[in-house]
Amino acid sequence: MQKKHRNTLAVFFILYALTFLPNLGVFNSLIWIGPLPLPLFWVLLINLINTIVVVYVYKKFFKPFALRTEQELLDEEKKGE
């Protein structure tokens, strides 16, 4: 695994773990940030970051893998004919 891939996945899992902090009582005070309470703001912000990271990881890793796998299956079918 390349260093960049390892770092990308590590950032993804760290940000994903941060979404559980309000459930554990961290950032759970009723301080208001604009129209939103702090816990709701925190969860929405981290979910937005996670969504961006998931889209990046999908396009960077899983989509090329799926295309490669599909091409290999098509090549095997052509060899079998």
MOPAC internal coordinates of N, CA, C and O (Angstrom, degrees):
PM7 1SCF
backbone

  N    0.0000 0     0.00 0     0.00 0    0    0    0
  C    1.4482 1     0.00 0     0.00 0    1    0    0
  C    1.5279 1   107.99 1     0.00 0    2    1    0
  O    1.2310 1   121.32 1   -45.34 1    3    2    1
  N    1.2995 1   115.08 1   134.66 1    3    2    1
  C    1.4558 1   119.17 1  -179.86 1    5    3    2
  C    1.5233 1   110.17 1   -73.52 1    6    5    3
  O    1.2310 1   121.33 1   -22.92 1    7    6    5
  N    1.3229 1   115.06 1   157.08 1    7    6    5
  C    1.4605 1   120.65 1  -178.46 1    9    7    6
  C    1.5285 1   111.13 1   -61.42 1   10    9    7
  O    1.2310 1   120.32 1   140.70 1   11   10    9
  N    1.3428 1   116.99 1   -39.30 1   11   10    9
  C    1.4632 1   120.59 1  -179.98 1   13   11   10
  C    1.5245 1   110.69 1   -65.01 1   14   13   11
  O    1.2310 1   120.14 1   139.30 1   15   14   13
  N    1.3314 1   117.33 1   -40.70 1   15   14   13
  C    1.4626 1   120.96 1   179.20 1   17   15   14
  C    1.5256 1   110.32 1   -64.60 1   18   17   15
  O    1.2310 1   120.92 1   136.54 1   19   18   17
  N    1.3268 1   115.84 1   -43.46 1   19   18   17
  C    1.4618 1   120.45 1   179.58 1   21   19   18
  C    1.5268 1   110.45 1   -61.28 1   22   21   19
  O    1.2310 1   120.41 1   136.01 1   23   22   21
  N    1.3226 1   116.82 1   -43.99 1   23   22   21
  C    1.4614 1   120.50 1  -179.63 1   25   23   22
  C    1.5230 1   111.47 1   -66.20 1   26   25   23
  O    1.2310 1   120.09 1   139.67 1   27   26   25
  N    1.3276 1   117.43 1   -40.33 1   27   26   25
  C    1.4627 1   121.03 1   179.29 1   29   27   26
  C    1.5190 1   110.73 1   -62.15 1   30   29   27
  O    1.2310 1   120.41 1   133.38 1   31   30   29
  N    1.3170 1   116.81 1   -46.62 1   31   30   29
  C    1.4609 1   119.81 1   179.70 1   33   31   30
  C    1.5253 1   111.49 1   -67.57 1   34   33   31
  O    1.2310 1   119.89 1   144.54 1   35   34   33
  N    1.3234 1   117.82 1   -35.46 1   35   34   33
  C    1.4625 1   120.67 1   177.91 1   37   35   34
  C    1.5247 1   110.56 1   -64.76 1   38   37   35
  O    1.2310 1   119.95 1   136.11 1   39   38   37
  N    1.3219 1   117.70 1   -43.89 1   39   38   37
  C    1.4672 1   121.37 1   177.68 1   41   39   38
  C    1.5210 1   110.03 1   -61.45 1   42   41   39
  O    1.2310 1   120.26 1   137.56 1   43   42   41
  N    1.3274 1   117.11 1   -42.44 1   43   42   41
  C    1.4599 1   120.99 1   179.41 1   45   43   42
  C    1.5266 1   110.74 1   -58.87 1   46   45   43
  O    1.2310 1   119.86 1   130.97 1   47   46   45
  N    1.3251 1   117.87 1   -49.03 1   47   46   45
  C    1.4591 1   120.21 1  -176.44 1   49   47   46
  C    1.5268 1   112.21 1   -70.98 1   50   49   47
  O    1.2310 1   119.96 1   148.03 1   51   50   49
  N    1.3187 1   117.68 1   -31.97 1   51   50   49
  C    1.4633 1   119.98 1   175.95 1   53   51   50
  C    1.5225 1   109.97 1   -66.78 1   54   53   51
  O    1.2310 1   120.23 1   133.96 1   55   54   53
  N    1.3353 1   117.17 1   -46.04 1   55   54   53
  C    1.4636 1   119.88 1   178.19 1   57   55   54
  C    1.5227 1   111.21 1   -64.15 1   58   57   55
  O    1.2310 1   120.47 1   143.12 1   59   58   57
  N    1.3218 1   116.70 1   -36.88 1   59   58   57
  C    1.4626 1   120.08 1   177.77 1   61   59   58
  C    1.5261 1   110.54 1   -64.33 1   62   61   59
  O    1.2310 1   120.13 1   139.25 1   63   62   61
  N    1.3168 1   117.36 1   -40.75 1   63   62   61
  C    1.4613 1   120.76 1   178.82 1   65   63   62
  C    1.5299 1   111.02 1   -65.60 1   66   65   63
  O    1.2310 1   120.01 1   147.27 1   67   66   65
  N    1.3247 1   117.59 1   -32.73 1   67   66   65
  C    1.4686 1   120.86 1   179.49 1   69   67   66
  C    1.5217 1   112.40 1   -65.04 1   70   69   67
  O    1.2310 1   119.76 1   155.70 1   71   70   69
  N    1.3392 1   118.07 1   -24.30 1   71   70   69
  C    1.4642 1   119.71 1  -179.99 1   73   71   70
  C    1.5229 1   111.53 1   -66.68 1   74   73   71
  O    1.2310 1   119.55 1   162.17 1   75   74   73
  N    1.3220 1   118.46 1   -17.83 1   75   74   73
  C    1.4560 1   121.12 1  -179.76 1   77   75   74
  C    1.5277 1   112.94 1   -88.82 1   78   77   75
  O    1.2310 1   119.34 1   173.32 1   79   78   77
  N    1.3279 1   118.86 1    -6.68 1   79   78   77
  C    1.4623 1   121.11 1  -177.76 1   81   79   78
  C    1.5261 1   113.39 1   -58.67 1   82   81   79
  O    1.2310 1   118.30 1   136.62 1   83   82   81
  N    1.3517 1   120.85 1   -43.38 1   83   82   81
  C    1.4661 1   118.59 1   177.80 1   85   83   82
  C    1.5310 1   112.82 1   -61.58 1   86   85   83
  O    1.2310 1   119.80 1   150.11 1   87   86   85
  N    1.3268 1   117.99 1   -29.89 1   87   86   85
  C    1.4633 1   120.21 1   177.34 1   89   87   86
  C    1.5252 1   111.81 1   -69.80 1   90   89   87
  O    1.2310 1   120.29 1   157.96 1   91   90   89
  N    1.3175 1   117.05 1   -22.04 1   91   90   89
  C    1.4591 1   121.85 1  -179.68 1   93   91   90
  C    1.5245 1   112.31 1   -96.63 1   94   93   91
  O    1.2310 1   120.00 1  -174.91 1   95   94   93
  N    1.3336 1   117.61 1     5.09 1   95   94   93
  C    1.4530 1   121.48 1   177.39 1   97   95   94
  C    1.5142 1   114.28 1    93.79 1   98   97   95
  O    1.2310 1   119.69 1   177.86 1   99   98   97
  N    1.3220 1   118.19 1    -2.14 1   99   98   97
  C    1.4563 1   121.50 1   177.88 1  101   99   98
  C    1.5281 1   107.80 1   -84.17 1  102  101   99
  O    1.2310 1   119.76 1   -41.46 1  103  102  101
  N    1.2930 1   118.06 1   138.54 1  103  102  101
  C    1.4702 1   123.72 1  -176.09 1  105  103  102
  C    1.5280 1   110.48 1    57.03 1  106  105  103
  O    1.2310 1   120.55 1  -139.44 1  107  106  105
  N    1.3202 1   116.55 1    40.56 1  107  106  105
  C    1.4546 1   120.18 1  -174.79 1  109  107  106
  C    1.5266 1   112.06 1  -111.97 1  110  109  107
  O    1.2310 1   119.57 1  -161.31 1  111  110  109
  N    1.3230 1   118.43 1    18.69 1  111  110  109
  C    1.4568 1   120.31 1   178.42 1  113  111  110
  C    1.5225 1   109.31 1   -84.04 1  114  113  111
  O    1.2310 1   120.70 1   -18.57 1  115  114  113
  N    1.3169 1   116.28 1   161.43 1  115  114  113
  C    1.4588 1   120.48 1  -176.77 1  117  115  114
  C    1.5194 1   112.27 1   -91.23 1  118  117  115
  O    1.2310 1   120.14 1  -136.84 1  119  118  117
  N    1.3064 1   117.33 1    43.16 1  119  118  117
  C    1.4607 1   122.27 1   173.55 1  121  119  118
  C    1.5195 1   106.86 1   -78.56 1  122  121  119
  O    1.2310 1   120.70 1   -43.17 1  123  122  121
  N    1.3194 1   116.27 1   136.83 1  123  122  121
  C    1.4639 1   119.78 1  -178.38 1  125  123  122
  C    1.5170 1   110.36 1   -98.16 1  126  125  123
  O    1.2310 1   120.68 1   -46.43 1  127  126  125
  N    1.3209 1   116.30 1   133.57 1  127  126  125
  C    1.4613 1   122.89 1   173.93 1  129  127  126
  C    1.5166 1   105.59 1  -116.16 1  130  129  127
  O    1.2310 1   120.96 1   -80.59 1  131  130  129
  N    1.3226 1   115.78 1    99.41 1  131  130  129
  C    1.4632 1   118.98 1  -174.93 1  133  131  130
  C    1.5204 1   108.77 1    66.68 1  134  133  131
  O    1.2310 1   120.13 1    47.42 1  135  134  133
  N    1.3181 1   117.36 1  -132.58 1  135  134  133
  C    1.4654 1   119.86 1  -178.77 1  137  135  134
  C    1.5303 1   113.49 1   -86.24 1  138  137  135
  O    1.2310 1   119.38 1  -178.45 1  139  138  137
  N    1.3372 1   118.79 1     1.55 1  139  138  137
  C    1.4657 1   121.55 1  -173.32 1  141  139  138
  C    1.5282 1   111.44 1  -117.41 1  142  141  139
  O    1.2310 1   120.00 1   -37.00 1  143  142  141
  N    1.3342 1   117.61 1   143.00 1  143  142  141
  C    1.4608 1   119.16 1   171.20 1  145  143  142
  C    1.5291 1   109.99 1   -70.25 1  146  145  143
  O    1.2310 1   120.58 1   -23.71 1  147  146  145
  N    1.3135 1   116.50 1   156.29 1  147  146  145
  C    1.4627 1   122.00 1  -175.72 1  149  147  146
  C    1.5316 1   113.23 1   -55.08 1  150  149  147
  O    1.2310 1   118.40 1   134.23 1  151  150  149
  N    1.3561 1   120.65 1   -45.77 1  151  150  149
  C    1.4723 1   118.44 1  -179.35 1  153  151  150
  C    1.5274 1   112.78 1   -61.24 1  154  153  151
  O    1.2310 1   120.30 1   138.05 1  155  154  153
  N    1.3263 1   117.04 1   -41.95 1  155  154  153
  C    1.4628 1   120.26 1   179.73 1  157  155  154
  C    1.5298 1   110.52 1   -66.91 1  158  157  155
  O    1.2310 1   120.20 1   137.18 1  159  158  157
  N    1.3149 1   117.23 1   -42.82 1  159  158  157
  C    1.4619 1   120.85 1   177.91 1  161  159  158
  C    1.5228 1   110.64 1   -59.88 1  162  161  159
  O    1.2310 1   120.44 1   135.25 1  163  162  161
  N    1.3357 1   116.76 1   -44.75 1  163  162  161
  C    1.4608 1   121.62 1  -179.17 1  165  163  162
  C    1.5221 1   110.92 1   -61.44 1  166  165  163
  O    1.2310 1   120.15 1   132.13 1  167  166  165
  N    1.3303 1   117.31 1   -47.87 1  167  166  165
  C    1.4677 1   121.05 1  -178.50 1  169  167  166
  C    1.5282 1   110.48 1   -64.38 1  170  169  167
  O    1.2310 1   119.91 1   136.96 1  171  170  169
  N    1.3257 1   117.78 1   -43.04 1  171  170  169
  C    1.4661 1   120.16 1   179.77 1  173  171  170
  C    1.5248 1   111.49 1   -64.75 1  174  173  171
  O    1.2310 1   120.18 1   139.38 1  175  174  173
  N    1.3210 1   117.26 1   -40.62 1  175  174  173
  C    1.4641 1   120.83 1   179.01 1  177  175  174
  C    1.5262 1   111.20 1   -64.14 1  178  177  175
  O    1.2310 1   120.14 1   131.93 1  179  178  177
  N    1.3132 1   117.33 1   -48.07 1  179  178  177
  C    1.4613 1   120.58 1  -179.35 1  181  179  178
  C    1.5249 1   110.61 1   -66.69 1  182  181  179
  O    1.2310 1   119.60 1   142.64 1  183  182  181
  N    1.3309 1   118.36 1   -37.36 1  183  182  181
  C    1.4636 1   120.20 1   176.97 1  185  183  182
  C    1.5231 1   111.30 1   -65.09 1  186  185  183
  O    1.2310 1   119.98 1   143.44 1  187  186  185
  N    1.3165 1   117.65 1   -36.56 1  187  186  185
  C    1.4585 1   120.67 1   175.92 1  189  187  186
  C    1.5304 1   110.45 1   -63.97 1  190  189  187
  O    1.2310 1   120.72 1   134.77 1  191  190  189
  N    1.3192 1   116.22 1   -45.23 1  191  190  189
  C    1.4668 1   120.02 1   178.23 1  193  191  190
  C    1.5233 1   110.23 1   -62.85 1  194  193  191
  O    1.2310 1   119.94 1   136.77 1  195  194  193
  N    1.3342 1   117.72 1   -43.23 1  195  194  193
  C    1.4624 1   121.08 1   178.39 1  197  195  194
  C    1.5178 1   111.84 1   -61.68 1  198  197  195
  O    1.2310 1   120.24 1   139.92 1  199  198  197
  N    1.3198 1   117.14 1   -40.08 1  199  198  197
  C    1.4623 1   120.39 1   178.90 1  201  199  198
  C    1.5199 1   110.59 1   -61.95 1  202  201  199
  O    1.2310 1   120.46 1   136.08 1  203  202  201
  N    1.3174 1   116.72 1   -43.92 1  203  202  201
  C    1.4650 1   120.53 1   178.54 1  205  203  202
  C    1.5254 1   110.42 1   -62.91 1  206  205  203
  O    1.2310 1   120.24 1   137.10 1  207  206  205
  N    1.3210 1   117.15 1   -42.90 1  207  206  205
  C    1.4634 1   120.70 1  -179.79 1  209  207  206
  C    1.5270 1   110.83 1   -66.38 1  210  209  207
  O    1.2310 1   119.77 1   139.56 1  211  210  209
  N    1.3338 1   118.04 1   -40.44 1  211  210  209
  C    1.4669 1   121.23 1   179.54 1  213  211  210
  C    1.5199 1   110.48 1   -63.28 1  214  213  211
  O    1.2310 1   119.87 1   136.61 1  215  214  213
  N    1.3173 1   117.86 1   -43.39 1  215  214  213
  C    1.4662 1   120.65 1   178.46 1  217  215  214
  C    1.5214 1   109.78 1   -62.77 1  218  217  215
  O    1.2310 1   120.07 1   138.37 1  219  218  217
  N    1.3156 1   117.47 1   -41.63 1  219  218  217
  C    1.4692 1   121.34 1   178.26 1  221  219  218
  C    1.5266 1   111.01 1   -63.01 1  222  221  219
  O    1.2310 1   120.36 1   132.35 1  223  222  221
  N    1.3340 1   116.92 1   -47.65 1  223  222  221
  C    1.4678 1   120.91 1  -179.08 1  225  223  222
  C    1.5215 1   110.04 1   -62.89 1  226  225  223
  O    1.2310 1   120.06 1   139.34 1  227  226  225
  N    1.3315 1   117.50 1   -40.66 1  227  226  225
  C    1.4680 1   120.16 1   179.21 1  229  227  226
  C    1.5255 1   110.70 1   -61.37 1  230  229  227
  O    1.2310 1   120.56 1   129.38 1  231  230  229
  N    1.3303 1   116.54 1   -50.62 1  231  230  229
  C    1.4667 1   119.88 1  -177.26 1  233  231  230
  C    1.5263 1   111.90 1   -67.83 1  234  233  231
  O    1.2310 1   120.15 1   147.17 1  235  234  233
  N    1.3207 1   117.31 1   -32.83 1  235  234  233
  C    1.4620 1   120.99 1  -175.66 1  237  235  234
  C    1.5256 1   112.58 1   -81.34 1  238  237  235
  O    1.2310 1   119.75 1   143.41 1  239  238  237
  N    1.3334 1   118.08 1   -36.59 1  239  238  237
  C    1.4603 1   120.48 1  -171.57 1  241  239  238
  C    1.5239 1   113.61 1  -115.86 1  242  241  239
  O    1.2310 1   119.87 1   127.35 1  243  242  241
  N    1.3289 1   117.86 1   -52.65 1  243  242  241
  C    1.4574 1   120.44 1  -169.86 1  245  243  242
  C    1.5206 1   113.42 1   -78.21 1  246  245  243
  O    1.2310 1   119.81 1   142.56 1  247  246  245
  N    1.3120 1   117.97 1   -37.44 1  247  246  245
  C    1.4619 1   119.98 1   179.68 1  249  247  246
  C    1.5313 1   111.43 1   -64.10 1  250  249  247
  O    1.2310 1   118.66 1   131.05 1  251  250  249
  N    1.3358 1   120.17 1   -48.95 1  251  250  249
  C    1.4685 1   119.12 1   176.46 1  253  251  250
  C    1.5326 1   112.31 1   -61.20 1  254  253  251
  O    1.2310 1   120.15 1   143.44 1  255  254  253
  N    1.3299 1   117.32 1   -36.56 1  255  254  253
  C    1.4601 1   120.58 1   178.05 1  257  255  254
  C    1.5233 1   110.66 1   -63.42 1  258  257  255
  O    1.2310 1   120.19 1   135.83 1  259  258  257
  N    1.3351 1   117.25 1   -44.17 1  259  258  257
  C    1.4649 1   120.89 1   179.30 1  261  259  258
  C    1.5264 1   110.93 1   -64.60 1  262  261  259
  O    1.2310 1   120.04 1   139.13 1  263  262  261
  N    1.3187 1   117.52 1   -40.87 1  263  262  261
  C    1.4645 1   120.35 1   178.88 1  265  263  262
  C    1.5256 1   111.01 1   -65.52 1  266  265  263
  O    1.2310 1   120.12 1   138.50 1  267  266  265
  N    1.3324 1   117.38 1   -41.50 1  267  266  265
  C    1.4622 1   121.30 1   177.17 1  269  267  266
  C    1.5223 1   111.37 1   -62.57 1  270  269  267
  O    1.2310 1   120.54 1   136.51 1  271  270  269
  N    1.3279 1   116.57 1   -43.49 1  271  270  269
  C    1.4610 1   121.13 1  -179.83 1  273  271  270
  C    1.5185 1   110.47 1   -64.59 1  274  273  271
  O    1.2310 1   120.30 1   137.06 1  275  274  273
  N    1.3248 1   117.02 1   -42.94 1  275  274  273
  C    1.4585 1   120.85 1   178.42 1  277  275  274
  C    1.5281 1   110.49 1   -62.05 1  278  277  275
  O    1.2310 1   120.29 1   137.54 1  279  278  277
  N    1.3161 1   117.05 1   -42.46 1  279  278  277
  C    1.4630 1   120.53 1   179.28 1  281  279  278
  C    1.5278 1   110.91 1   -64.39 1  282  281  279
  O    1.2310 1   120.16 1   139.86 1  283  282  281
  N    1.3241 1   117.29 1   -40.14 1  283  282  281
  C    1.4660 1   120.43 1   177.59 1  285  283  282
  C    1.5207 1   111.30 1   -63.34 1  286  285  283
  O    1.2310 1   119.99 1   139.60 1  287  286  285
  N    1.3329 1   117.62 1   -40.40 1  287  286  285
  C    1.4645 1   120.64 1   178.01 1  289  287  286
  C    1.5203 1   111.17 1   -64.93 1  290  289  287
  O    1.2310 1   120.28 1   139.15 1  291  290  289
  N    1.3280 1   117.07 1   -40.85 1  291  290  289
  C    1.4656 1   120.16 1   178.20 1  293  291  290
  C    1.5245 1   110.64 1   -65.30 1  294  293  291
  O    1.2310 1   120.38 1   140.59 1  295  294  293
  N    1.3260 1   116.89 1   -39.41 1  295  294  293
  C    1.4665 1   120.52 1   177.95 1  297  295  294
  C    1.5253 1   111.11 1   -64.49 1  298  297  295
  O    1.2310 1   120.04 1   140.26 1  299  298  297
  N    1.3337 1   117.53 1   -39.74 1  299  298  297
  C    1.4627 1   120.87 1   178.32 1  301  299  298
  C    1.5220 1   111.28 1   -65.82 1  302  301  299
  O    1.2310 1   120.38 1   141.32 1  303  302  301
  N    1.3431 1   116.89 1   -38.68 1  303  302  301
  C    1.4627 1   120.05 1   178.68 1  305  303  302
  C    1.5239 1   110.58 1   -65.44 1  306  305  303
  O    1.2310 1   120.42 1   141.43 1  307  306  305
  N    1.3326 1   116.81 1   -38.57 1  307  306  305
  C    1.4669 1   120.12 1   178.77 1  309  307  306
  C    1.5247 1   110.97 1   -67.06 1  310  309  307
  O    1.2310 1   120.13 1   143.51 1  311  310  309
  N    1.3278 1   117.36 1   -36.49 1  311  310  309
  C    1.4618 1   120.72 1   178.19 1  313  311  310
  C    1.5265 1   111.06 1   -68.59 1  314  313  311
  O    1.2310 1   120.50 1   147.44 1  315  314  313
  N    1.3274 1   116.65 1   -32.56 1  315  314  313
  C    1.4606 1   121.04 1  -178.72 1  317  315  314
  C    1.5158 1   113.02 1   -73.43 1  318  317  315
  O    1.2310 1   119.65 1   158.98 1  319  318  317
  N    1.3002 1   118.28 1   -21.02 1  319  318  317
  C    1.4746 1   121.37 1  -177.58 1  321  319  318
  C    1.4884 1   112.92 1   -79.89 1  322  321  319
  O    1.2310 1   120.10 1   180.00 1  323  322  321

